[in-house]
Amino acid sequence: MKIYVFHSDAQHGWLAVKRAELVRLGILDQISRCSYERGKTVYLEEDCDAPIFIKAKEAAGEPFEYRESFQEYSPIRSYYGFTA
């Protein structure tokens, strides 16, 4: 079972997912500019983009878990905005 990391700070949260997985699931073009990316990882914004990913994983019958990582101020906010 795949384990993802949900990063959060005092104001918001993001689910870290590899870009290749978004392509494989066919949802890359559904991800908004509210998410961030760094290297090969996309940090899916918790309110609009992470639910798209979760629904796609469930539809594909792929079980998963996530663990939480909290920082008072997340460096994710300084990453590049997502572009498909």
Buried (B, 14 or more C-beta within 10 A) or exposed (E): EEEBBBBBBEEBBBBBBEBEBBEEBEBBEBBBEBBBBEEEBBBBBBEEBBEBBBEBBEEEEEEEEBEEBEEEEBEBEEBEEBEE
